[in-house]
Amino acid sequence: MTKQPLENTNIDEDGAIASRRKFLKKLACGSLLALSGSEVATAAVRHVIHPHRHKHGHSHGHSHAKPIRALERHIQSRFMQNTPEPYYLHAAEHKTLAFEHTHTGDKLKLTYFERGRYITEALHEINYLLRDFRTDDIHPIDTALLDQLFVLKQTLGVNKPFHIISGYRSPLTNAQLRKHSHGVADHSFHMQGRAIDIRLEGVSSKTIRNAALTLAQGGVGYYPRDNFVHLDTGEFRNW
């Protein structure tokens, strides 16, 4: 079947496709960047994350799905390659994070970035707290992951410690977890110090997920049943 140009694609009865396309184009042009994090999160959930449905609750057909997915991929690429990170990430002279590990009880609050450089001693302390608590193996944590957490904290407007469910995982631990769960990736970013599973006291996992999606950085996994959100420094995607 011949692909139709995006601007000539037909619009179905309730205008959901048009609405979704309008949102995506605004996002691509940067006109939504002036909104607050919560406003973009709400818009993203309404127009991008959840599949649109007819008025009677039935899913739309797939006749317009390919052009819209193509536009979504374009937006993701734009965010990853061309869009500068939030101004407060670069403007911050000091970047401070607080952690509380749910399994070990370890607590930590410290400045890990100051006056244009990462503080080596602080990174060592973070590496230790986020160690594989099952084996005590320690691995360097990606500083880009720490920056994701910092920006997420700023976006949410909170100053609470991140409750850590899982940080670094040794290959042995990852293999053992895979035996009991299909949700554990064979080559998990946790094994590279590039992933973390978190909660925030008083903030729903859904709210954390929505805020993380507005950043369009790395992977964002939502696990409502176990009440946590996964973040990693891979390509932008969500599940």
C-alpha positions in Angstrom: 0.0 0.0 0.0 1.3 3.5 -1.0 2.3 5.6 2.0 0.4 8.8 2.3 2.1 12.1 3.2 1.6 12.9 6.9 -0.3 16.1 6.1 -2.8 14.3 3.8 -3.6 11.5 6.2 -7.4 11.2 6.8 -8.7 12.0 10.3 -11.2 9.7 12.0 -14.5 10.6 13.6 -13.5 11.7 17.0 -10.3 13.6 15.9 -8.0 11.6 18.2 -5.4 11.1 15.4 -5.5 14.8 14.6 -5.1 15.6 18.3 -2.2 13.3 18.7 -0.5 14.6 15.6 -1.0 18.2 16.8 0.6 17.4 20.1 3.6 15.6 18.5 4.2 18.5 16.1 4.1 21.0 18.9 6.6 18.9 20.8 8.8 18.6 17.8 8.8 22.4 17.3 9.6 23.0 21.0 6.4 24.9 21.7 5.6 22.6 24.7 9.0 23.2 26.3 7.6 26.3 28.0 5.1 24.2 29.9 5.8 22.9 33.4 7.0 19.4 33.8 3.6 18.3 35.2 1.7 19.8 32.2 3.9 18.1 29.6 3.7 14.9 31.6 -0.1 15.0 31.5 -0.1 15.9 27.8 2.3 13.1 27.0 0.3 10.5 28.8 -2.9 11.6 27.0 -1.5 11.8 23.5 1.6 9.6 23.3 1.7 6.9 25.9 -1.9 5.6 26.1 -3.5 4.3 22.8 -6.4 6.4 21.7 -9.9 4.8 21.7 -13.2 5.5 20.1 -16.0 7.0 22.1 -17.4 3.5 22.8 -14.0 2.2 24.1 -12.8 0.4 21.0 -9.3 0.8 19.8 -8.6 2.7 16.6 -7.6 0.8 13.5 -4.0 0.8 12.2 -4.4 2.9 9.1 -2.7 5.9 10.6 -0.4 4.2 13.0 2.7 4.1 10.8 2.9 7.9 10.0 2.4 8.8 13.7 5.0 6.3 14.9 7.4 7.8 12.4 6.7 11.2 13.8 7.2 9.9 17.3 10.6 8.4 16.3 11.5 11.8 14.8 10.7 13.5 18.1 12.7 11.0 20.1 15.7 11.5 17.8 15.4 15.2 18.1 15.3 15.0 21.9 18.3 12.7 22.0 20.5 14.5 19.4 19.5 18.2 19.1 17.6 19.3 22.1 19.8 20.8 24.9 19.3 19.4 28.3 17.2 21.4 30.8 18.8 24.7 31.6 19.1 24.0 35.3 21.3 20.9 34.6 24.0 23.1 33.1 23.3 26.1 35.3 23.7 24.2 38.6 27.0 24.9 40.3 26.2 22.2 42.8 24.3 18.9 42.2 23.2 17.2 45.3 21.4 13.8 45.7 20.1 11.9 48.6 19.6 8.1 48.7 18.1 5.5 51.1 18.6 1.9 50.2 15.5 -0.2 50.9 17.5 -3.5 51.3 20.6 -2.3 53.3 19.2 0.7 55.1 22.2 2.7 54.0 21.5 6.5 53.7 23.5 9.1 51.9 23.1 12.8 51.0 25.9 14.6 49.3 27.0 16.9 46.6 28.5 14.9 43.7 29.1 17.8 41.3 30.6 21.2 42.1 32.1 24.1 40.1 32.1 22.2 36.8 33.5 18.9 37.9 32.4 15.6 39.4 33.7 15.0 42.9 35.7 11.7 42.9 35.2 11.0 46.6 31.5 11.6 46.4 31.2 9.2 43.4 33.0 6.5 45.4 30.4 6.9 48.2 27.6 6.6 45.7 29.2 3.6 44.1 29.3 1.9 47.4 25.7 2.6 48.4 24.5 1.4 45.0 26.6 -1.8 45.1 25.1 -5.2 44.5 23.8 -5.7 48.0 23.6 -9.5 47.4 27.3 -10.0 46.6 28.8 -6.6 47.8 30.3 -6.1 44.4 31.0 -2.5 43.6 30.9 -0.9 40.1 31.2 2.7 38.9 27.8 4.3 38.5 27.3 6.3 35.2 27.4 10.0 36.0 24.8 10.5 33.3 22.4 8.4 35.5 23.1 10.6 38.5 22.4 13.6 36.3 19.1 12.0 35.2 18.1 11.7 38.9 19.1 15.3 39.6 17.0 16.6 36.8 14.1 14.4 37.8 14.3 15.7 41.3 14.2 19.3 39.9 11.3 18.5 37.6 9.3 17.0 40.5 10.2 19.8 42.8 11.1 17.5 45.6 14.1 17.3 47.9 13.5 13.8 49.3 15.9 10.9 49.2 15.5 8.4 46.3 14.5 5.0 47.8 16.7 2.5 46.0 15.3 -0.9 45.1 18.2 -1.9 42.8 21.4 -0.2 41.6 24.3 -2.1 40.3 23.9 -5.9 39.7 26.7 -8.3 39.2 26.4 -10.8 36.4 25.8 -13.5 38.9 22.9 -11.7 40.6 21.4 -10.8 37.2 21.5 -14.4 36.1 19.9 -15.6 39.3 17.1 -13.0 39.0 16.5 -14.0 35.4 15.7 -17.5 36.6 12.7 -16.2 38.5 11.5 -13.3 36.3 11.1 -12.8 32.6 11.3 -9.1 33.2 15.1 -9.2 33.9 17.1 -8.5 30.7 20.0 -10.7 29.8 22.3 -7.8 29.2 20.7 -5.5 31.8 22.0 -1.9 32.1 22.1 -2.6 35.9 25.3 -4.7 35.2 27.0 -1.7 33.7 26.1 0.7 36.5 23.7 2.5 34.0 20.4 1.7 35.6 18.5 2.2 38.8 15.1 1.3 40.3 13.6 3.9 42.5 10.7 5.2 44.6 10.0 8.5 46.3 8.2 8.8 49.6 4.9 10.6 49.1 5.2 10.6 45.3 3.4 8.0 43.3 5.3 5.8 40.9 3.0 7.0 38.1 4.0 10.6 38.8 7.7 9.7 38.8 7.2 7.9 35.5 5.4 10.8 33.9 8.0 13.3 35.0 10.8 11.0 33.7 9.1 10.8 30.3 9.1 14.5 29.9 12.9 14.5 30.1 13.1 12.1 27.1 16.4 10.7 28.4 17.2 7.0 28.6 14.9 4.2 29.4 11.8 4.6 31.7 10.2 1.5 33.0 7.0 1.6 35.1 6.2 -1.2 37.5 3.0 -0.2 39.4 2.5 -3.6 40.9 5.8 -3.4 42.7 5.6 0.4 43.0 8.9 1.5 41.5 10.3 3.1 38.3 13.3 2.0 36.4 15.7 4.5 34.8 18.7 3.9 32.6 21.0 5.7 30.3 20.2 3.7 27.2 18.3 5.2 24.2 15.0 6.9 25.0 12.2 4.4 25.3 9.5 3.4 27.8 7.5 0.4 28.9 
